[in-house]
Amino acid sequence: MEQTSGRKRNPSLVALMRAARHTYALAIREPLLEAGFDDIPRDGVFVIAAIRNSDVSAGDLGRSLGSSKQGVSQLLDALVSRGYVERSIDTRDRRRTRLTLTKRGQRVASVSRQAVDQVEKRIVETVGVAYVEHTRATLTALIELAAEWQPEALSATGR
């Protein structure tokens, strides 16, 4: 924790969220390595989870990751070339690229989901369901604030 005039200050929410994301990344990385998935690029698991959970476009992914279209395109290229994701033309809107998980991508999604569930189980055991639900509500409110600056941000979260 930061020190100011000999008093402890509470860490900022942004610092806590960054550290929490790092904790989840560590918890997910280990089981993926054990399962033989050692070639997933940084943020690849988040993209795989987003594709598994909803019909997302590259633009949606860019907004949710805070990345440029070029950055997302490069990440998708890596996931496609490594056999995790397939691209195809959306039959409903030929201007849109449809992203789907391969069997390999589905396995990564399953392993990472199990790891996330384990972390969340341990959090509930530590602080209780009420605090977890309160945290969920707080983070949801924070995400919804993004609409003030970027209205399309909510579509990237599935809201």
Secondary structure, 3 states (H helix, E strand, C coil): CCEECCEECCCCHHHHHHHHHHHHHHHHHHHHHHCCCCCCCCCHHHHHHHHHHCCCCHHHHHHHHCCCHHHHHHHHHHHHHCCCEEEEECCCCCCCEEEEECHHHHHHHHHHHHHHHHHHHHHHHHHCHHHHHHHHHHHHHHHHHHHHHCCCHHHHCCC
